[in-house]
Structure formats: structure tokens, C-alpha cells
Amino acid sequence: MSGAALPPRAAFPAGFLFGTATSAYQIEGHGFGGAGQTHWDTFAATPGNVTRAENGARACDHYHRWAEDLDLVAGAGFDVYRFSTSWARLLPEGRGRVNPEGLAFYDRLIDGMLARGLKPALTLYHWELPAALADRGGWRNREIADHIAEFAEIVGRAYGDRLWSAAPLNEPYCAGWLGHFEGVHAPGLRDIRATARAMHHLLLAHGRAIEVWRGQGLQNLGAVCNFEYALPADETPEAAAAARRYDAIYNRFFTEALFLGRYPEEVLEGFAPHLPAGWEADFATIQAPLDWFGLNYYTCARIAPAPGPWPALGTRPGPGPKTEMGWEICPEGLGAFLRRIARDYTGALPLYITENGMAAPDRVMDGAVEDADRIAYTAAHLAEARAAIAAGVPLRGYIAWSLLDNYEWALGYEKRFGLVHVDFESLRRTPKASYHAWRTALETRA
């Protein structure tokens, strides 16, 4: 793998965009600038939830070091910077009073992107719910859709004329399922009724935010979902059925709602008794027209049946090489999703790979970080992207996760996804070999 390289910009169609991504709570440092408490702060403060009980209070201190970090984005030749706004930084109580320090921070950040020729790609919500709204039931409470509409209105009014793109939510599966069914993300619940309502209200909130932004005249609005390639763990009919059920929960629930106005039958088997009254009527809002759709993709899952109540399934280790997260490297899953999403849901709508990357055991040695495994991973996924384009998929860009090593949620600061190494004691940034590979591949900005 030491000789791995990334394909040059010229290997992609003219106008194809490349970018890198971060999220607010993972890098900014939530202890600065008047930000309010989030449910990740309280989740991390509860013993057993997060590695070493680490939180995002300082993170990468991007709040103060944003200019250095944007220089890194531009220096690699990227076109797009995908970032998120922290709800509790702008609205410390989740509604009502706006924090002027938070408004000023994102003003500086967006102007800094534009000054460097970067396209600002906004994600409104990347998982850090204000604790005051969590106290009111969070995503279980239908009123959350009204609150995110208020948040979207403030962000659209303040920054809308400077954004290249905007999406309301990052990976609603994680906020909904991992946070409410598996309990491994904030708010840490394991409750099927909470899960059904949270996943429905996330979609309703998405639709309300799109409505608000359309009313403000914002352009280039989309949605971002994560996908995991579901494979039967063996050749039995039971494993095939379990894989279909997993696929319905993880991959089809949100896409079918957004583009077909329905929920998969395999999910309704579990959710139907728990969804809020009148949920079917909300599809008129959920299906707000989009200008693009984003896919986050990392890995596959080998699914087997398991005893117990719905969904009665589990995962087994696969045969392929694994990342530092233990995730099997399966680039063909990305190609399969690109073709499937375009064929079954989005048609001619532009698609973007909005996250793709891997965690690796990166160490600084003699001032450098050799991460040939990450370069090889990225090259394999870019090859799938090129094949999908050749097959007619309207793929318009690729965004690497992540710019920086950062706060990796329940795993604290233990797992490193960055193109740039961060020493979490000194906060020193060291571009890795993968960063330099991108700079070579992209050479000059489009």
C-alpha cells in the first residue's frame, strides 16, 4: 500500500467537486463563545457512555484556530468545505435568545471560506441537540420540528446569501436509531417508541427546514443520509430476510420517506404501534423537493438472524480487512448504493458523496504521519465513484471525512479519521500523507 496514490482531478468530469468535512461539536470547542449545554455534554458526563468521559468542551479549538484550519482546506486544493452550525452555540436554550458571539463566529468562518475560494456547504444539525430541548423530550416531541424551523430561519437569514449549499440534518439514522434504540449516542435511550417517534420527527424537521429556506430564497438545498451495505452473513433464507430488514431500517427508511412518501413495510412491522397519530399526513412536508442528495458511506455489515423481538437481527464480522473502527473495508458497497439510489429514488437529481473515510492508528513519526492505508481506502472508493459516473449516475462531487482528527462521539478522542493529525494536548496540526496525496491529486482549484 505504500505506493498508493489518488486519481488526479482530470480523471473526473469537468466541474466535479472535491471537498472535506467536519462538524461543529467535534472540532469547535463547545466551552467557548457563549454556547449552551447540549445533550452530548450530559451524555458524556454520565459514567460509561463515552471513552474516558471525554466531551467536546475544547475538542480541536477550531473556534479560535479556524483560519489555520481553513488554510489547510484551501491548501490541499479542495473546492468545498462541508461544516455544521451548532444549534446550542446560536440558540443556547434551543429557541428564543440568539447568542451574538455564535452569530459572529459563523460570520467569520463563512467569510473566511469565501476569501479562500471555498464553497461553504452547510449542515444545519449534526447531532448536538441543545440540552434545554432534550429536557422537553428532544426528538420524541413533535414540537422539535417547530424549533428547528426557527433555527433554520435564523441561519438562513444570517448566512443564506453566502452559502453554496445547505442540508438540514446529517445522518438522521444515527440521531434516531443509535440515540434512541441502541443507546450508544446521545440521548442514550433504548426504547422502540422513542425511536419510532424520533425518526419520524427528524424527517418532519427536515421538511420544515427546507420549507423555511425555500421561503427565504436559499438555493441548492439537499439531504444527507448514511448508508451501510447489508449482506447476509450466510446463505440461509433467514439471514437473507434479516439483511433485508436491516437494509430497510438503515438504508431505506429515510430515502423512501424523502422520495417515495412511505416507510418500508419491514420497518412498520416494528414501528407501526409507536408512530405518532396522523404520521402519514406528514409526508407532504417530508417530501419537500430537493436540489441534490448526499450519501455518506463507510462500510458494509454482515447480518444474521437473532433471537428476541423485532428486529431480531445481529451483525457478524466479515472476511475483509478492517479499519481502526473494526469496520470492514467494502468499496463495492459505495458503487452499489450510487447506482441503486439513482435508479430507485433520485433519477437525474445530482448526487454527492458527502462523507467517506476511515479511522487508522495514526502516529506522528519524525514530523510526518504515514497513512498509506487511508490513501488506499480512498483510492478504492474513488474508483467506485468513477465507475458509477461511467454507468450514468449523476454524481457531482466527493467530500472526504474528515479534515481533522476530532471528537469521535462515544469513542472520545481515541479514533482518528483526519487528513490532518491533531495532538489533543498541544493542538498542533500535522498534515498526514493522505493530505499530501490529495494536494497532489487536485493540484489546482477548479
N, C-alpha and C positions, 0 to 999 in steps of 0.2 A: 504493500500500500504506500510505501514511501515515495513512489513515483507518481502518485495520483495527482491529477490536475482537473480543473473545472473547464467546461467548454467555453470558448470565447463568446462575447456578445454577438459577434457576427454569425454564430451558429443558430441564432433565433431570428424570427421575423423582424423586420423594421418596426420600431415602435414598441417592441416587447420591453416591459419594465422590470427592473430588478430593485429589490429593497431589503431592508432588515427591520426588525420589530422589537418592541419592548412593551411593558405595561407599567402603569403608574405605581401601584403598590410594591411591585417587585424591584423597582430601581430608585424611586424618588427620595425616599426617606420621609415616612409619614409623620415623624415627630417635629417637622418644621412647618413654618408658614401658616399657622392657624388652622391646620386640618383637624377635623373632628375624628372621634373614635370610629373604627369600622368593626364589622363582625369578625374580621381576621385578627384584629388586636385581641378581642375577647376569646376567640377560638385558640389562639396561640398561648394565651395566659392560663388556659385550662390544662392541667397536667395530663400528659400522654398524647396530646393531639399533634404536636409539632416537634420535630427533632430539636433537642436541647431547648425547647420552648422559645425558639427564635421567632422574631417578628420583623416587620418592615419599618421599624422606627427610624433606622438610619439607612438600611439597605445599601445602595451604591452611592448615596448622597448626590444623585442626579439633580436634585433640587438646586444645589449650589454649583455643580460641575457640568451643567447641561451644555455649555458652549464647547467644552473639551469633547464631550460625547458626540455632539453634532459634527464637530470637525472629523471625528472618526468615521461617521456615516458618509460624509461627503468625500473623505479621503480615500475610501475604498471604491468610489465611483458609483455608488448606489443612486438610483433615481428617486426612490420613495422611502419615507420613514413612517412606519406604522407605529403609532403611540396611542395611549389612552388617557382620558381625563379621570381623575379621582373624584368620585361623587362627594365624598366627605371633605375633600380639600375645597371644593367650590361651595358646597352646602353642608356645613358642619353638622347640622341636625337633619340632613336629608331633604329639607324643604325650608321655605321661608328665607331666613337671613343668608345673604351671599357673602362669602369671605373675600374681601378685596385683595388680600395677598394671594389667594389662589387664582383669582382672575388675572392678576398681573403676571403671575408665573407662567401661565399658558400663553399669555400675550407675548412674553419674551421668547418662549420656546418656539411658537409658530413663526414669529418674525425671524428668529434665528434659522429655522429651516428654509424659509423663503430667501433669506440673504445668502444661503449656501446653495441655492438652486435645487433644493429638495422639495418633493411633493408631499405635503402633510396629509397623511391618511389617518383619520381619527377613528378610534373606537370609543364610544361613549362610556361603556361599562365593562370593565374587566375584573369582575368578581368582588370588589371591595365595597360591600353594602354599608352605608352609614349605620352605626350601632343603634341610633335612635329609631331607624326604620325597622331594624331587626327586632327591636322591642315591641313593635306593633304587628309582628307576625312576618315581616320581611316578604319573601316571595310567595308565602302561603296566602297573603292578604291581597285581595283584588285591587285595593286602593294603590298598591305599588305601581300600577300602570299609570295612574294619575300623577304620582310623584316623579316617575321617570320622564313623563311628558313635560313636567316643569323643568327638570334638569336639562332635557334636550332643548327646551326653549331658551334657557339661559345660555347654553353653549352655542346654539345656532346664532343667537343674536350677537354674541360677543365675537365669534370667530368664523362664522359661516362663510363670509366673503373671502376668506383666505385658505379654506380647506380644499384639497384636491378630491378627497372622498370622505365619506362618513358611514359608519355602521353602528347601530345601537348597542349590540351585545357581542362579546367574544365567547364562543363555545358555550351556548346555553345548556348543553348536556352536562357539562362539569358543574355549573352553578346549580342545576336542577337535580340530577341523579347523584353525583358524587357528594353533594352537600346535604341532600335530604333522604336518600335511600341507603347509600353506603356509609355515610357519615365521616368520610375521610377529608372532606373540605368543609369550610365554614358554611352553614352554622352547625354542622356536625350531628345532624339528625339521622335516624334510621326508622323512617315512618312512611309507609306507602301512600297514605292520604296526603301528607305534606308534599311528597314527591309529585304526585299527580297534579296537585294544585300549583306547586311551584313551576313545573314545566309548562303548564298551560299559561300561567301568568307571565312567565318570561316571554312567551310568544306574543301575548297580548301587549306587553310593554314594548316589544319590538315594533309592532304595528302602530302603536300610539306615537312613538318617537318618529317613525317615518312620516306619519301624518303631520306632525308639528313641523318637521324640517321642510316637507313639501310646501306647507303653507308659508314658510319663511323664504322660499325660493332657493333652497340649497339644491345643489346638483350632485350627481354621481353618488347616489345612495345605494347601499348594499347590505348584505347579511353575511355573517361568518359562522360556519359550523365546523365542528371537528368530526373526523371520520376514522374508523378503525376497521380494517379489513377482517371480516368474520369468516373463519374457516372451521369446518367440523374437525374435531380432534381425532376422529377415526371415521371409518366408512359405514357406520351403523345409521339406520334411519333416525334413531333417537338423537344422535349427535347432529345430524343434518337439521332436524327440527329445532334443536337448541340453538344452533348457529343462526337460523332464520329469526328466531325470537330475539337473540342478541342484536342482530342486524337491524331489526325493527326498532328496538329501544334506542340504540346508539346512533344509527345512520339514517333511519327513515322517519323517525318521529317528527323531527323538525323540518326536514325537507318536504315531506308530504303535506305538512301543515302550511308551509310557506307557499308552495307551488301548486298543490292539488286540493287544498282546503279540506283535509281529512286527517285522521290519525290511523295508523296501521291497526288492523284487527288483532294482531298478535299482542299489541300493547294494551288495547282496550280490554282484552281478557283480564288484565290485572288492574287497570286504571278505572274502568267504567263506573264502579260503585263510589269512586272517590273524587271524580272530577266535579267542579262547581256547577251548580244549577245553571242551565242555559248556555253551557260552554260552546255548543255548536254554532250559536249566533255570532260568536267572536271571530270566526274565520273571515268575515267580511273585513275586519280590521287587520287581522294577522296577514292576510294576503295583499297587503299594500304593494303596488308594483315597485320592482327594484330595477336598478340600472346595472348591477353586477352581482355576482355571488362568489364568496370566498371559501376555499377549502383548506382546513388545517389537517395535516396528515403526518403521522409519525411511525405507525407500526400496525401489525396485524394481531389477531387474537385467535387462539385455538380453543374452540368451545365444545364442552361436553355436558350432557345432562347431569343434574344433581338432585338429590332428594330434597323434599321440603316444598313450601308454597311457591307460587309464581314469583319469579320467572323460572325457577327450577333449573338453573344452569351454573356452570363454573368454567374457569379457564385452566388450561394445561400448558406447560412450557412447550414451545415449538423447537424444531431442529436447527433453525438458522442461528447465525451469530447474533449476539445481544449487545445493546448499548449499556452504558453505566446504570440506566434505569431498569435494566432487565428486560427491556422491550426488544422483541425480535425485529431484525432489520429485514424489511419486506418491501422493496421499492415497487414491485409489480402491483401492489395494492393501490398505490397512487395512480398509476396508469388506468387501472380498472375503475377507480372512482371517477376520474376525469371523464372517461367515456360514458360511464353509467349516468352520471349527473346530467351531462349534456343530452343524452338520449332520452332519459325518463322524466326529466324535470325542467331543465332550463332552456333547451333548444339553442337559439342563437345568442342568448344572453352572454355577455363577456364573463369569463371565469378567471379567477386569480387563485394561485396557491398562496394563501395568506400566512401560513406558518409551515415550516418543515425544518427539522434539525435534529440533533442528538446530544445527549449528555455523554461526556467522556471524562476519564480520570486525569484531567489536565494539570500539569505542574510546570512552573517556570524553572528552566534549567539554563544557566548561563545567559539569562536575559531573554530567552525565547521559549515559546510553547509549541512543541511539535505535535500536531493533532491530525496526522495523515488519515486516521480513521474517520474523522469528520469530513475531510475533503472527499474521501471515497464514498461515504454515505451520500453527500450532496451531489456528487457527480452521477451516482446511480439514479437518484431521484430526478435530476435534470434530464437524464437520458429518457426516462419515462415521460417527462413533460414534452420533450421534443417529439417522441413517438405519437403522443396524443395529438399534438398540433398537426403532424403529418396525416393523422387519421381524420382531420377535420374538426377537432374540438376547438372552440373559440377561446383558447387560453391566452391571456393577455399579459400575464406577469407572474413573477415568483418572488416571494418575500421570505428571507431566512430568519428563523428563530435560533438564537437571539443575538442582538448586538453585544450585550454584556452578560457575563456570569451574574446571577442575581438571586433574589429570594425565591426559592422554588417551593413556595406554599408549604404543605405539610412536611416537606423534606428540608425545610430551613435553607441553610447556605451550603448544603452538602453536595448537591448535584450541579454540574457546570454545563450549560448549553451555549455559552457565549462564543462569538467570534473574537471577543476581546476578554482576556483574563482579568479578573478583579481580585486583588488582595484585600480581603474583607477587614483586615486590620489597618493597613495604611491607605487603602482605597486606590492604590496605584493601578493604572490600566496598562496592560501589556498585550498588544495585538498578537494573536496566535497565527500559526502558519495558514490556517483556513482564511483568516482575514486577508493575508497577503495573496493567497490564491484568488480570492475574489477581486482584489485590486488588479491583479494580472489579467484576469478574465474580462473584466469590464473596461479597463484602460481609461477610456474617456466617457463622460456622461453623454447619453443620447441627446 
